[in-house]
């Protein structure tokens, strides 16, 4: 049976969806860390030896026509997930990302990041959520 070993979540930009907006500059490579999460996969727990970490993120953007950007998930500063978005019209959309990581035992820090790839600004608004659940035990591959 699968067991939840560890769970973590944190919002770095807790935005009021009706009143607050954060803008990412229209500079290629400009970006923002949206949220972080930490999990601990302890070697003392037998379920840890077959563990996976499920990562889920959600946020909303307003993107101008011809804007493009990346959504990244990083573990210890290294990209483990990268998704490219390009919009041809002005777009208000909620984006959701999901990834499964198979890290080694220990403490792992994850970060949800948006990175601009155009000269047009991107506006972010909430709610923003990012969760990491370490799951292990029998049946986890």
N, C-alpha and C positions, 0 to 999 in steps of 0.2 A: 504494500500500500504506500502511495506517495505521501510525503510529509512536508509541511512548510517548515523550513529550517530557519529562515530569517526574512524580514520584510522591512523595507525602508522607503521613505518618500519625503520630499521637501520642495516647496515652491520658492524660487528666488525672486520672481516678479509677480507677487499676488495682485492681480489687476481686477478692478471693478469692471465687469463687462459692459456697464452702461456709461461709465464716466472716465475711465482711465485708459490711455493708449500709450504704448512705448514704441518709438520709431527707430528702426535700424537704418543707419545712414546709407545713402546711395553710393557706396564705395565698394568696389569688388573686394571681397575678403572680410568686410566688416561683419561683425556678428555679436551674438549675445548668448550667454549661458542662461537657459530658461529655468532649469531646476536640477537638483542633484538628488541622488539616493545612494544609500550605503547598505550593503548586506555583509553578514559574517557567516562564513561556511567553516564551522569549527571541526578540526580533525577528530575531536572526541566523540562526535555524533556519527554513528555508523551510516546514517542516511546521507551524509555529506559526500561519500565516495562515489555516488551516482547522481550528483546534483547538476541542475541547470538553473539559470537565473532568467526568469521571464521579465522583460522590460516593456512597459507601456507608457506612452506619452500622448498628451492631447493639448492643443492650444489653437487659437484662432488668429487669422491674419487677414489684412486687407492688402492686396497686391495690385499695383497698377498694370496696365497693359504693357506687355513685353518685359515684365520683370521675371527674374528667375533667382532661385536660391536653393541651398542645400539644408536638409535637416540631418543632424548627426547625433549619434549616441557614442559617447566616449567612455572607455574604462581606463582609469589612471592616465588620462590625457591622450590616449591612443584611440583613433576612430575604429569602432567595431561595426558601425552601421552608418550608411550614407545613402540618402535618397534625394533625387533631384526633382525640383518642381519648376515649371515654366507656365506662365499665364499669358494668354493673348488678348484678354479683355480685363477690365477692372473686375476684381474678384474678391468677395468676402467669403471665407471658407474656414471651417474647423478641420484641422488636420489631426490624424491619429497615426501613431507609429507603434509597431510592435516588433520585438526582436527577442530571440532566445540565445543566451550566451552560455558557454560551458567553461567557466573559469576554474582555476585551481583552488585548493583550500586556502582559507584566510579571509581577510577583510578586503572588500572591493568597493571602490567609489565610482559611480556612474554619473554622467552629466548629459542632459538633453540640450542641444545647441542648434541655433539657426545661424546660417552664414550666407550673406548676400553674395550673389554672383552677377550683379548688374549695377548700373549707375542710378537705378531708381530706388527710392526708399521703400521699406516694408513696414507696415504698422502691425503691431502685436496687441492683442487684447485677450482678456481672460474669459473664463477661468483657465488656468494652466495646471495640468497635473502630470506627474511623472512618478511611477512606482517601479520597484524592483522586488520580486519575490523569488527567493532561493527555495527550490523544491527538490527533494531527493527521496531515496528509498526504493523499494521494489517497484519495477515497472517504469522507472524514469530512465530513458535512454539518452 
